[in-house]
Structure formats: structure tokens, C-alpha cells
């Protein structure tokens, strides 16, 4: 009778039962519900102590509890993947599957930005057609605000100041992450460490500059002011598109920082370094999206 526990005679890795998919799904759901509570609230504070402490508008506890769960699940899940790699479970066939998975993940992220760009281009190119809609309520005032793009009352940013600085920053980071990748491929661990440190620093710098830019926009009321009444769609699209990209830069910076920690710990060889390769793919994706944002949101239609 064959041994039921014998090593499998195939190139595929069957993952043992894991709690992380379920826990991460629960945590992500909790985090997004918490975001709704933080911004809009699910119940008025007068409905009792639970509503007052957890469900009323402005309460942040549920969001940060969900965020903590997401971070813990990500750490545990990816730690298991690294352990599987070190145990030799990532055969050539499994490695191909990991690459396909990362490619599909990036493709799904592309579609997020397609939606944002679609809305932006629709308003930038065809905003005047909104005035042809039959008047309902205050629609006439909204159509007047949208008679030009950017809408009436909105003060746009100069693309040749902070946006240009951030563009140069990301382009430089794309060069340094490529340098790090090449260094790993040829076994130059010292060069890879230097290049990866520079890339992480540039990612932090980009996020800092964007945070300062947002603070300036909100403090000076450039998008939302008395003269820009009924023009809030521009600011909403701007913050959604650039903010979602900024979130990706933050995630990519963390991704690369973890790769740096692993590199310092002795991980990654010229033959086996997909963890870093996936981070580099993600970072190049972030770079390309920013070029589109800079070109169209800041320059062409700004």
C-alpha cells in the first residue's frame, strides 16, 4: 500500500490550511466599514453608548481595529510564503504561478485608475454637454460652474513646482530600483542595499511632498471655496486619483522596505529573488501611473 504521507511527485505546492485568507477578509471589511463610520457615521451618538463610542460620525476605533487586523494578516500570510520559499516549495512551476498572480494583481490595479481617468476625461472633454441636461433643482448653477474646465472658482496648482519635483523623484526612484534589481542579479549585495535604501528614501520623500501639497490645497481653499460652489467634482476627482496613487506609493515604499530588511538579513540570491522582483514591478507600475497623472491632471487639463 502506498504511503499516504510520501512526498508528492509533481511540481505543484499544495498550501496547508491557513487562517490568513479568512482573517484578512474580515479585517478588510471591518476597516472599510470603519472608514464609513469615521467619515459619515452609521448611527447618531444619541442611540446609546455603543453608538456614541463606536458608530457615530468621527469615531475612528473600528477603522484602526480593522487596519491592525489587515497589517497582522499581511505579516502572517507573507511570512508563511517566505517560509515556503526557504523550504523549497517554490518550484519553477510555482514561481511561474506567483508571477502570473502578481501580473494579474497589477492589471486589476490598472483598472482602478482607468475608472478615475475615465471620469476625469469625461468631465474635462465633455463638461459643456452637462449644460444640455434638463434643469432640475439647482442644476443650472452647476452647469454654469462646469462651463469651463477646471470649473469656475477652482484655483489649480502649477505643475512646474511640487508636481514636477515629485515627478523627478519617482523617475529617480525607478532608476534606483532597477539598479538594485541588477545588483541582485549579478550578486552585488552591497550595491543592492545602497540602491534600495535610496529608493525607500525617495518614496518617503514623495509622500511627504504630496502631504504638504494637500495641506496647501486645503489650507488655501483652492478647490473648495465660496467662488467654487457647485464645482466640488474637480476636487473630488483630484484627491481620489492622486490620493489613491499616493496610497500606492506608501504601500510600495513599505513593500521595498520589507525587501531591504530581508536583503540585510541575507535573503535574495541571483537565482531566487521574486519577492524583490514583485516589489520592483509594483514600483514601476506606480511610476507609470504618476506620469499619466502629471501629464493630464496637472499639465494638459490643469
Backbone torsions as a table, in degrees:
resi	resn	phi	psi	omega
1	UNK	NA	135.3	-176.7
2	UNK	-68.2	147.8	178.8
3	UNK	-76.2	118.4	-176.0
4	UNK	-67.6	-19.9	-177.2
5	UNK	-104.0	14.0	179.7
6	UNK	-69.0	157.1	179.4
7	UNK	-62.9	138.7	-178.4
8	UNK	-67.1	146.0	-180.0
9	UNK	-102.2	56.5	176.9
10	UNK	-153.4	170.1	-175.0
11	UNK	-92.2	4.5	-176.2
12	UNK	-96.3	151.1	179.4
13	UNK	-109.8	117.6	178.0
14	UNK	-90.9	113.7	-175.3
15	UNK	-71.9	132.4	176.5
16	UNK	-67.2	162.1	180.0
17	UNK	-52.6	132.5	-176.5
18	UNK	-130.8	140.2	178.2
19	UNK	-82.7	-12.9	-168.3
20	UNK	-66.9	-40.2	178.9
21	UNK	-57.4	-45.3	-179.7
22	UNK	-68.1	-45.8	-177.7
23	UNK	-64.8	-39.8	-179.9
24	UNK	-67.8	-35.8	177.6
25	UNK	-64.9	-44.2	178.4
26	UNK	-62.9	-44.0	-178.2
27	UNK	-64.9	-42.1	179.9
28	UNK	-64.2	-42.2	177.8
29	UNK	-61.2	-43.9	178.9
30	UNK	-62.6	-39.7	-178.7
31	UNK	-64.7	-43.3	-178.0
32	UNK	-72.9	-34.7	172.8
33	UNK	-62.6	-41.2	177.5
34	UNK	-62.0	-35.1	177.5
35	UNK	-64.9	-39.7	177.7
36	UNK	-64.1	-43.2	178.4
37	UNK	-60.9	-44.7	-178.4
38	UNK	-59.7	-43.8	-174.7
39	UNK	-86.3	-39.7	-172.3
40	UNK	-121.7	-28.6	-176.2
41	UNK	84.2	148.9	177.1
42	UNK	-109.0	-17.4	179.7
43	UNK	-156.2	145.3	177.6
44	UNK	-68.4	151.1	-177.6
45	UNK	-61.6	-23.3	-178.3
46	UNK	-70.3	-9.9	-175.6
47	UNK	-78.9	3.4	177.8
48	UNK	130.5	174.8	-176.6
49	UNK	-64.4	-35.8	179.7
50	UNK	-65.0	-45.7	178.4
51	UNK	-63.9	-41.0	-177.5
52	UNK	-65.1	-36.3	-175.1
53	UNK	-92.3	-26.0	-172.2
54	UNK	-126.9	-28.3	-169.4
55	UNK	-111.3	-11.5	-178.0
56	UNK	-76.9	157.5	179.8
57	UNK	-56.4	136.8	179.2
58	UNK	92.3	-11.1	179.4
59	UNK	-77.2	130.5	-171.7
60	UNK	-109.4	-4.5	-173.3
61	UNK	-60.1	-45.7	-177.6
62	UNK	-65.0	-40.6	-179.8
63	UNK	-61.5	-49.1	-176.1
64	UNK	-72.3	-27.3	173.1
65	UNK	-65.9	-43.0	176.8
66	UNK	-65.5	-40.5	178.5
67	UNK	-62.0	-42.5	177.4
68	UNK	-60.5	-41.2	178.2
69	UNK	-63.7	-39.9	177.8
70	UNK	-62.7	-45.0	-178.7
71	UNK	-65.6	-41.5	178.6
72	UNK	-65.1	-42.7	179.6
73	UNK	-64.6	-42.1	179.3
74	UNK	-63.2	-43.7	179.8
75	UNK	-61.9	-46.9	-178.8
76	UNK	-66.4	-42.0	-177.2
77	UNK	-66.5	-49.3	-177.8
78	UNK	-70.2	-29.2	174.6
79	UNK	-63.2	-38.9	177.5
80	UNK	-64.8	-39.1	179.2
81	UNK	-63.9	-40.7	178.7
82	UNK	-64.8	-40.9	178.4
83	UNK	-63.2	-39.7	177.9
84	UNK	-62.9	-40.0	179.2
85	UNK	-63.4	-45.1	-179.2
86	UNK	-67.7	-25.4	179.2
87	UNK	-81.5	-4.0	178.5
88	UNK	88.8	13.5	-178.2
89	UNK	-78.8	-15.8	-178.6
90	UNK	-88.7	79.3	177.4
91	UNK	-70.9	170.4	177.6
92	UNK	-54.0	-38.5	179.6
93	UNK	-67.5	-43.8	178.6
94	UNK	-63.7	-39.2	179.0
95	UNK	-61.5	-39.6	176.1
96	UNK	-62.1	-42.2	177.9
97	UNK	-61.2	-40.5	176.9
98	UNK	-61.9	-40.1	179.7
99	UNK	-67.1	-42.8	176.3
100	UNK	-60.2	-41.5	179.8
101	UNK	-61.4	-42.6	179.6
102	UNK	-67.5	-39.0	178.4
103	UNK	-62.7	-43.6	179.3
104	UNK	-67.1	-36.1	177.4
105	UNK	-62.9	-46.2	178.6
106	UNK	-63.7	-37.3	177.8
107	UNK	-62.5	-38.7	177.9
108	UNK	-66.5	-36.0	176.8
109	UNK	-66.6	-36.7	177.5
110	UNK	-57.7	-39.7	-177.6
111	UNK	-66.8	-30.2	173.0
112	UNK	-57.6	-49.7	-177.0
113	UNK	-71.4	-28.9	174.1
114	UNK	-59.0	-42.0	179.4
115	UNK	-62.5	-43.7	-179.6
116	UNK	-66.0	-44.5	179.2
117	UNK	-64.7	-37.3	179.4
118	UNK	-59.0	-46.8	-179.9
119	UNK	-64.6	-42.8	-178.4
120	UNK	-64.5	-46.3	-179.3
121	UNK	-66.7	-36.2	178.9
122	UNK	-60.6	-42.7	-179.6
123	UNK	-75.6	-38.1	-177.2
124	UNK	-69.5	-35.7	-175.0
125	UNK	-93.2	-32.5	-172.3
126	UNK	-123.7	26.6	-176.5
127	UNK	-63.7	-32.2	-177.7
128	UNK	-66.9	-26.0	-179.4
129	UNK	-66.8	-19.8	178.5
130	UNK	-64.2	-27.1	-179.7
131	UNK	-68.2	-16.0	-179.5
132	UNK	-82.6	-9.0	179.1
133	UNK	-68.9	136.5	179.1
134	UNK	-54.5	138.5	-176.2
135	UNK	-66.0	126.9	176.5
136	UNK	-134.9	121.2	178.9
137	UNK	62.1	-123.9	-178.6
138	UNK	-95.6	22.8	-175.4
139	UNK	-61.5	-30.9	-179.3
140	UNK	-60.8	-39.6	178.8
141	UNK	-67.3	-38.3	179.0
142	UNK	-66.6	-43.5	179.0
143	UNK	-61.8	-37.2	178.1
144	UNK	-65.2	-41.1	179.8
145	UNK	-64.0	-33.8	-177.6
146	UNK	-90.8	9.5	-179.1
147	UNK	-65.6	-20.7	174.4
148	UNK	-127.2	161.1	175.7
149	UNK	-134.1	122.1	4.0
150	UNK	-62.4	154.7	-174.1
151	UNK	-62.4	163.7	-178.8
152	UNK	-57.3	131.4	176.1
153	UNK	91.5	-14.1	-179.2
154	UNK	-82.3	129.3	175.9
155	UNK	-101.0	112.8	-175.7
156	UNK	-84.4	162.4	178.9
157	UNK	-86.0	149.3	173.2
158	UNK	-73.8	126.4	-179.3
159	UNK	-71.1	-13.4	-172.2
160	UNK	-97.0	16.1	176.4
161	UNK	-116.0	-107.0	-178.2
162	UNK	-62.3	-41.6	178.2
163	UNK	-59.7	-40.6	178.1
164	UNK	-66.0	-40.6	177.7
165	UNK	-59.1	-43.9	179.3
166	UNK	-68.6	-32.6	177.0
167	UNK	-64.2	-46.7	177.9
168	UNK	-61.8	-39.8	-180.0
169	UNK	-60.4	-46.9	-178.8
170	UNK	-69.9	-37.0	177.6
171	UNK	-63.3	-41.0	176.3
172	UNK	-63.4	-40.3	179.9
173	UNK	-66.1	-32.4	175.2
174	UNK	-64.6	-35.9	177.2
175	UNK	-68.3	-44.0	-176.7
176	UNK	-69.6	-34.7	178.5
177	UNK	-70.4	-32.6	174.2
178	UNK	-67.4	-39.5	174.8
179	UNK	-58.3	-45.7	179.3
180	UNK	-62.2	-40.8	179.8
181	UNK	-63.5	-45.7	179.4
182	UNK	-63.7	-39.8	-179.7
183	UNK	-62.6	-40.4	177.7
184	UNK	-64.9	-41.1	-178.3
185	UNK	-62.7	-31.5	-178.4
186	UNK	-100.4	5.2	177.0
187	UNK	81.9	15.9	179.2
188	UNK	-90.1	84.2	-174.3
189	UNK	-68.5	-36.8	180.0
190	UNK	-63.7	-46.6	177.7
191	UNK	-62.1	-38.5	179.2
192	UNK	-63.7	-40.2	179.7
193	UNK	-64.9	-45.4	-179.8
194	UNK	-61.4	-47.2	-178.1
195	UNK	-64.4	-38.3	-178.2
196	UNK	-71.7	-36.8	175.4
197	UNK	-61.6	-45.0	179.4
198	UNK	-61.5	-41.3	-179.7
199	UNK	-62.5	-44.7	179.8
200	UNK	-63.6	-42.3	178.6
201	UNK	-61.9	-42.1	178.2
202	UNK	-64.4	-37.5	176.8
203	UNK	-63.4	-42.8	177.1
204	UNK	-64.3	-39.9	179.4
205	UNK	-63.3	-43.2	178.6
206	UNK	-58.2	-47.9	-179.0
207	UNK	-61.9	-39.9	179.9
208	UNK	-64.5	-43.5	179.6
209	UNK	-64.2	-41.0	-179.6
210	UNK	-67.5	-37.4	176.6
211	UNK	-62.3	-41.1	177.3
212	UNK	-64.4	-40.4	178.8
213	UNK	-62.0	-44.1	179.0
214	UNK	-63.2	-41.8	179.7
215	UNK	-61.4	-39.9	178.3
216	UNK	-64.5	-44.7	-179.5
217	UNK	-60.6	-46.0	-176.2
218	UNK	-73.6	-38.9	-178.5
219	UNK	-68.2	-38.2	-178.8
220	UNK	-89.1	-1.8	179.1
221	UNK	54.8	47.4	-176.9
222	UNK	-70.7	-36.8	-175.7
223	UNK	-101.1	-31.6	-175.3
224	UNK	-120.9	101.5	-179.7
225	UNK	-150.7	178.6	-177.2
226	UNK	-64.5	-34.1	-179.8
227	UNK	-75.9	-18.3	-177.1
228	UNK	-104.9	29.5	176.7
229	UNK	-60.0	137.8	-178.0
230	UNK	71.2	11.1	-179.9
231	UNK	-112.9	17.3	-173.5
232	UNK	-65.8	-16.2	-178.4
233	UNK	-62.6	-35.2	-179.8
234	UNK	-61.5	-50.0	179.2
235	UNK	-62.6	-37.9	179.7
236	UNK	-63.2	-46.2	179.2
237	UNK	-65.4	-42.3	-178.8
238	UNK	-59.5	-51.2	-177.2
239	UNK	-69.1	-33.0	180.0
240	UNK	-68.9	-46.6	-177.0
241	UNK	-70.9	-52.8	-178.3
242	UNK	-72.2	-33.6	179.1
243	UNK	-69.7	-39.7	177.5
244	UNK	-65.8	-37.0	175.0
245	UNK	-65.7	-42.4	177.7
246	UNK	-59.7	-36.4	176.0
247	UNK	-63.7	-39.2	177.0
248	UNK	-65.5	-37.9	176.5
249	UNK	-62.6	-42.0	178.6
250	UNK	-61.5	-46.2	178.9
251	UNK	-63.4	-43.7	179.1
252	UNK	-62.9	-36.9	177.9
253	UNK	-64.7	-42.2	176.8
254	UNK	-63.7	-41.7	178.5
255	UNK	-57.0	-48.4	-179.1
256	UNK	-70.4	-34.5	177.6
257	UNK	-63.9	-39.1	176.1
258	UNK	-64.7	-39.9	176.4
259	UNK	-62.8	-37.1	177.5
260	UNK	-64.0	-43.1	177.9
261	UNK	-61.1	-43.0	178.6
262	UNK	-65.8	-38.4	178.9
263	UNK	-64.2	-42.4	178.0
264	UNK	-65.2	-28.6	-179.8
265	UNK	-82.4	-2.4	177.3
266	UNK	100.3	4.3	177.7
267	UNK	-76.1	171.8	177.4
268	UNK	73.2	123.0	174.4
269	UNK	-125.6	165.3	178.1
270	UNK	-57.3	-27.8	-178.3
271	UNK	-90.2	-24.2	-171.7
272	UNK	-140.1	100.9	-179.7
273	UNK	-155.0	39.6	-175.7
274	UNK	-64.2	-30.6	178.5
275	UNK	-55.7	-44.4	177.5
276	UNK	-72.0	-39.4	-178.7
277	UNK	-59.3	-41.9	178.3
278	UNK	-63.8	-39.9	177.9
279	UNK	-63.9	-39.4	179.2
280	UNK	-66.0	-41.9	176.7
281	UNK	-57.9	-47.0	-178.4
282	UNK	-60.9	-41.6	-178.3
283	UNK	-67.1	-39.1	176.9
284	UNK	-65.6	-36.8	175.2
285	UNK	-60.2	-44.3	178.1
286	UNK	-61.3	-40.4	178.4
287	UNK	-61.1	-47.5	-176.7
288	UNK	-64.0	-42.4	179.2
289	UNK	-61.0	-41.1	-179.9
290	UNK	-63.5	-37.0	178.6
291	UNK	-60.3	-40.0	177.0
292	UNK	-66.5	-42.3	178.9
293	UNK	-62.0	-46.1	-179.0
294	UNK	-62.6	-44.5	-175.2
295	UNK	-65.5	-43.5	-171.1
296	UNK	-99.6	-45.8	-176.9
297	UNK	-72.7	-40.8	-176.3
298	UNK	-91.0	-43.6	-170.4
299	UNK	-94.3	-65.7	-171.7
300	UNK	-63.4	-49.6	-176.3
301	UNK	-105.7	14.8	178.5
302	UNK	-98.7	NA	NA
